[in-house]
Amino acid sequence: TPSGEAPPRAVRPATASQLEDLNPARMLVDKRKKLSLADSQLSQMKALEKKITDRNAAIIAQYDSVRGEMRFGNVAPVPGSMGASMGAAGGRNRNASSGSGSTMQTPEAAAKMREQTIALRVIAMQIRERRPADLAEALALLTPEQQKRAEEFVKEQEDEVDRLISA
């Protein structure tokens, strides 16, 4: 761009492991000391964590598969990245971060990227739709006092869900 700013980058969608980490039972297991979970609660929470992970496994695998097919390097590479430097190989004096050369995308590739992005959003929204039930099930294992202490952690994780799964 004329002002020397980098061109806008394609936003990389969340990874499958980032989505798996949104398991509310996993978060509560991680916060067990701050919540003062009893041993029986911890074992129930770990069992629930596995149940939620197993229930979401197929959809997470589908998400990971679609995400794995996506090509991020062909849209506005980050200066200094492999994608940026590869585009400048033919013209050594050319500014690799200018975006010329390596950022061209065929209409077919752009259409495929849009389709994949839509597919990821649909899958991510399915994960988001399952979350309230998973969260309610996890919170039900806590005492009222523990639920009150968990509110902050739940809010933090909800913010992370919003950040990773933008509607």
Order of alpha helices (4+ residues) and beta strands (2+ residues): alpha-alpha-alpha-alpha-alpha-alpha-alpha
